[in-house]
């Protein structure tokens, strides 16, 4: 009986395991996606992250530094407060800690102060503020925003300028991103820090306004224009005026905003620009704000003439069936005037071209469908567009081996007559039914095998025992 029991147990285990595997194959895989809410880091949280920097274990210090260095712009307010607290430390102690770390590193070692401090913990009250400041400089450089770099530049004047070479090293690595914050350093109370920042700009070849705006980064350029307004640089007015009609909406908006900050100080330059654009002198009674308003309106009319020309060109290409060329023209229109009044006229071409690309380039098709929906959210075509997006998302999951019916069901809720989604659902349901049928057949066959083996062991064993007894 023990033998029988062990055989039955083994067969049952194998059968159950096989069935489980089969069921696993039948069940559609799922993916769990979670997004952590991004919140501004508190000063207390940052202090907790910084605490291990004073640990005796070098690896613990390095791990903490790596975590802090990876912080983004949401940590800048907390970093600003912590850096302010480090300024209260003894300058002599901080300088001593940095000197001791450099001496320990030896000649020819990496010049990165944070690396030197993290490698060798030195005794004394200056170590903690020194290593904290050095690591926070890395975090500010990593964030790379103008707000963060303002704080980074301030550190150049801390503790007898001991961090100045480190700050300069970060600024050099950041390149154009550092320019707006360096321009704004003209407002620093310390004349020594102002002169140092100006020297950094000169070393980068960005001493004058015309050089400072030479960048391909729209965000940097916008920040440079605002920086000139923040320091009220009258000499920069012609450069700022040159961007008030830029095709790049981000730059155009920043230039107009910056120009407004000059108030009446800009009135003569505005009069000159207005006369050049309109061919007429601005009325004597107009203040700078009124001239700027009329100047911007004149620029917009000229720019829109070109934009509407591009729009009509795209619509003509659409009628000719040249959808790719039509989309190229519409993309130029939207780049120059994203909220153009006639943007609804472009929706049909984006949808038609997306439908053409569904099989050959589904990722681009999804992008085109989404752009069409953004162009005219109130369009009666939106349910069809969103259904197509859901269908393509379902197909993308299938290509990755994930048989998820939800996207296709969503498509049918959006557009009950969506034939492609209905066909995919029917195919998936058929596949599930076939797998379930195989599982049932496998289970039934397994049960028959178990019963047969059990019968052989029971009845076969009963006939053999009398013969053994007779021989005895």
Helices and strands as residue ranges (DSSP letters): H 2-26, H 43-51, G 52-54, H 58-69, G 73-75, H 76-86, H 91-105, H 113-119, H 126-143, H 146-154, G 155-157, G 159-161, H 164-174, G 175-178, H 179-184, G 185-187, H 191-203, H 209-212, H 218-230, G 234-236, H 237-241, H 249-261, G 263-266, H 267-278, H 288-319, H 323-336, G 341-346, H 347-357, H 362-375, H 382-399, H 406-414, H 419-455, I 456-460, H 461-471
